[in-house]
Amino acid sequence: MISRYSIIGVFFLVLVSIFVNIEGRSISQFLTQNTKGTKWAVLVAGSNEWINYRHQADVCHAYQIMKAGGLKDENIIVFMYDDIANNTKNPRPGVIINNPHGHDVYKGVPKAGLCRRYVNAKNFFNVILANKSGVVGGSEKVLKSGPNDHIFIYYADHGGPGIIGNWKIKLSILIVNRSLICDSLKLIRICIIVFVFLLLSAMPNEVVYAHDLVNVLKKKHASGTYDRLVFYLEACESGSMFDGLLPEGLDIYVRLQRNLMKTVMAHTVERVLLLIPVWVSVPPLEFKGVCLGDLYSVAWMEDSDVQDRKLNSVHRQYSRVAKRTAANLTYYNYGSHVQEYGDKVVSFDPLAAYMGETSKNHIHDSVDAKSFSTSSSRNVDQRMQY
């Protein structure tokens, strides 16, 4: 008599073989057929100020990967406030690193892109929808993709439930929400709201709301101007941007580093409060107080640096990155959990279909997962502010 466990085992093996066959067929198709479409990349660092060094470092590193993979500058759109490389606090003027022992990732990044106050939600959405007339400032490059094109979007920023955006804005919204539900005088609530409104009016960044982002992606799909789209997101509570909102059938695959209600981990460079001997790789002391990169972002980028992107699928990278981030147990004993949304079948495409092929001359810095010490990205900001 066949046991229930035997049936489950056979079913599992069949399921695995189906996935392997789909992945192999996708890679084989990429290797044997000429690519008809163009590869596009939209890279966004949504924050500013020295304390948020890591977000611009992440985006600069991502740009180097795309550029080394053969993507043309005309097809790479960079959103970056650009106040880090030449910041008066930068111990290495004109240089940005994304790794404790890393090389300069800022060199070559387009300086005429969307920077300063032009890094905002409105411009981001208009770029995706190829609405050139709606883009204010910068190079006015938009995602003018065609039906056979592949699109890669990478967004690094702070986040909260249903939003991604400047951490000060997120904190202000939280204050308003709390003031509306607490049992206090109505006058005090109004004063708080007015104060927050004035505060927001001076902010260089805007909040990107989950419903707005998903609606823009739906419009992009309806326009028939891409074949497949891969979206990597680095932000706290990033799962809330897509969970229950992004439908299947849009040929969009989303990967992010965090579930619905947990914070992202950032590579810390602080030696303070470290009460045990340092055996992990620690950046130079001059970078004390800032993070050089985010755990999930550095993981997928260092993986992209060293892997053969023609033979490795997006799904295989997901497996490696998920293992690395979850196993990043150091002094703080924190890790990060990678999640997927959207059409999983897209993940069986080779990385090269979105990032280009790995260049033999590409300089990369590979650091073992356990060589980083981590701290909560949110805690880093709060510790530095108060």
N, C-alpha and C positions, 0 to 999 in steps of 0.2 A: 504494500500500500504506500503510495506516495505521500510523504508528510507535507504539512502546510509550509514548513520551512524550506523544503526542496523547491516547491512551486515559487515561493518568494525569491529564492536564490536564482532560479532560472529566469524569472521575470526581470530581476535586476541586471543580469548579464545581457539579456536581450536589449534592455534599455540603454545600457552602456555602449553596446555595439552600434546601436542606432546613432547615438551622439557622436561616436568616433567616426562613423561613416560619413555623417553630415559634415563634420569638421574637415575630414580628409578630402572630401569632394570639393568643399569651398576653397581650400588651399590649392588643390590640384587645378581647379578652374582658373585661379589667379595666376598660377605659374605657366599654364599652357595657352592662355588667351591674352591677347593684347588688351590693355586697359583702355576702354573707350573714353571714360570720363576724366575729370580733373579732380585732384585732391585739394580740399580747402581746409583751413584751420582758423578758428576764432579763439584767441587766448585772452582771458580776462583776469586781471588782478583788481579786485573791487575796492581794496582798502588803500589808505595812504598813511603817512607818518612813519617815523623811524621804528617805532615799536612793532609795526606790522611788516618789517623787513621780509619775512618769509614768503608772503604772498607774491610780491614782485620777483623775488628770487625764484620761486616755483615757475612763474610764467616765463621768465627769461630762459630758464633751463628747458622748458617745453619748446620755446622758439628754436633753440639750438638743435633739438631733436628733429623738429620738422624741417629745418633748413638743411641739416645734414642728410635727411631722408630724400632730398631732392625737390621739396616744395618750393615754389617761387615766391619771392616777397609779395608779388601782386596777388597771391592767393593766401597769404597769411595776414590776418587782421589782429593787431595787438591793442588791447585796452590796458593801459598802465599809467598810474598817476605820475610816475617818473620823478619821485622826490627822494629816492634812496641812494642811487649811485653817487650823486654829487651832494649828498646831505652833509652838513657840517659835522655831524656825529660819526660819519663813516670813517673808520680808521684806515680804509683803503680807498681813497678818493677815485671815483670813476670806475670802480670795480664792485661787482655783486657776486657772491659765491652762494652755492646751494648745498654745500657739503663742507664739513669741518676741514677737509684737506683739498677742497675743490678748486678748480680753475675759474676764471672769470666767465660768467654766463651772460653778462650784460653786453659784451662786445658784439657789435653787429646788429643788435636789436633796433628796429626802425624807430628813430627818434621823432619822426613826423606823424606818428600814429595818433590814436585817440588818447590824450593824456589830460592831466589836471582836471578841471571842472567838466571836461567832456566825457569823463568816465562816469556814465550814468545809465540808468535803466532804459530811458527813452532811446538813446543812441544804440545801446546794445540790441534792443528789439528791432530797431530800424535797420541795423546792419544785417541781422538774421533774415529779415524779410526783403532785403535788397532795396529798401526805400531810401535811395540816395538823397532825395530832397529833404528827408526828415532827419538826416544826420547833421548835427551842428558841430563844427570844428574838426580838427584833425585832418587826416589825409582824404577823408570822404570815401574810403574804400568800403564796399559793401559785399555781402555774400551773393554775388551774381552767378550762382551756380546753375547747372543744367540738369536735365532729367537723368543723366548717366553719372553724375558726380557723387563723390563721397565727401562727407563733411565731418570734421572732428572739432568739437567744442570743449574747451577746458576752462573752468571757472574756479578761481581760488579766492575765498573771502570769509568773512564772519557769517554766522547764520543763527537763526532762531526758528521756532515753530512756524512753518509756512513762509519764511522770508530768508533772503540772503542779502547782506548789505553791511554798511559801516557799523562797527560795534557800538558807537555812540548813539546811532539812530535806534539800534535794537534795544539798548538800555533805556532810551527815552520813551519808546513805545511801551516797554514793560512798566515804566513808572506811571504812564497815563492809564494803562489797563488796571494796575493795582489801585490807583487813586479813584477809579470809577467804581470799584467794588468794595473798598474799605468803608467803614462807618466813620466818616469824618465830615467836617463842615463843607457844604457845597461851594462856598467861596474859596476855600483852600483848593478844592479840585479844579475850579476854574483857573485859579492862579497858576497851578501846576501845568495845566494844558496850555495856557498862554506862554509860559516860560519855555515849554518844550517846543511849541510852534516857532518861537524866536530862535531857539537853538537849532532846529532843523533847517531853518532858512539859511543858516550860515554853513551848513554841511556841504562838502564837495561831492558826496556820494548820495545815491538814492537807494531805497530798498527795492529789491526785486521780489515781487509776490508770486507765490506758487501758481495760483490760478492764471495770472498774467503770463507767466513763462510757458505754462502748458498750452495756453491758447495760442501763443505765438508759434510754438512748435506745430500745433495743429494746422495753423494757417500756412506755415512753410510746406507742410506735407500736401495740403490741398492745392498749392500752387504747382505741384509736380516738378519742382526744381532741385530734386536730389534723388539719388538711388537709395542710399542708406546713410544714416547719421549716428555717430557715436558721441556721447556726452559724458565727460568726466567732471564730477563736482567735488570740491573740497570745501566743506563748511560744517559748522556745528548744526545738529538736527537736520542735516541735509536730506534725510529720508522723507521728511515731511513735505519736501518740494514736489515729490512725485507719487508717494504712496496713496493709492486710491484715486489718483488724478490722471495719470498718464495711461491712456488706453493702449491696447495692443493693436497692431495693424498699421502703425505709422512708419514702420521700418526704422525705428529709433531704439537704440540700446543705451541705457544709462547705467553708469557705475559710480558709486560714491563710497565714501569711507566711513559712514556713520549711520546708525539706525535712527529711529524717530526721535528719541529724546536724550541722546548722549552727546557729549562734547568731543571735538576732534583733538588728537594729540599732536603737539608740535615738538620738533627737535629743539630742546632747550640748550642754551650755552651757559647757563648760570652754574657757578660752583658754590654759591652760597647755600647754606642750610644742608650741605652734603656732609653727613656725619659719619660716612664710611669711606674707606680708601677709594680713590677714583681708578677704576680699571676699564672704564668705557672710554671711547674716543670723544674727547672734548675739544671744541674749537678754541682758537687763541683767546686769551683773556680780554683783548681789546673789544671783543664782541659780546662781552658780558651784558646781560639784560635783554637781549633779543634772540629770536629763533631764526636759524638760517633756512629752515624749510619745514614743511608739514610731513608727518610720518607717511600717510597714504600717498601723497604726491611724490615725495622722494622715492618711495618704493616703486611706483609704476614707471617713473622716469628712469631710474637706474636700471630697472629691468629692460626697458626699451633701449637703453644704451648698449647693453651687452648681448641681447638676444638677436638671433637671426629673424628679422621681422617678416621675412617671406615665409618662413616655415613655422612660425609661432602665431597662433590665433589669439584674438582678443580674449577668448575664454581661457586659454592656457595661462595667459598673463593674469587673469582674474584669480585663478587658483594659486599661483605663486605669490601674488601680492597679498591676497587674503591670509595666506599662511604666514607671511613675513610680518604683517602688521599685527595680527592676533597674537603672535609669539614674541612680540617685542617687550619682554618682561625684563625690566632693569630695576634700578633703585626705587623708582616710583611704582613699579609693578603695574604699569598701565599697558594696554594694548589698544587696538582699534579694529573695528569689524567692518569689512567691506561688503556691500550689498549691490544687487542688480535690480533694474526695473526695465519695463518695456519689452521689446521683441528679442528674446534670448537667442534666436536663430542668427541674428546679426553678429553675435559674439563669436561665431564660428569662422568669420572672415579673418584673413591674416592681418596682423598689425600693419603690414606694409600697405594695405589698401587704404589706410587712413593717415599713417605717419610717414609713409615712404620707406624705402629699403634702408637697412643699416649700412652706414658708410664705413668702409675699412679705415678711413682717415679720421673718423670722428673721435674726438677726445672725450673720454668719459671717466667718471669717478665712481667706482663701485665700492660700497661699504657694506659689510655684513649687517644683517638686521639687528643683531644683538649688540652691535658696537655703538648704538645710540642710546642716550638717556632721554627720557621723555617726560613732559609735564603737560597738564591739560592746557590746551590753547586758550581756553577761557580764563583759567587761573593765571596764566602769564599776564594777560591784559589787566586783570583786576589787581594783581600784585604790584604792577608797575604804576597803576593809576592812584593807588591809595597808600 
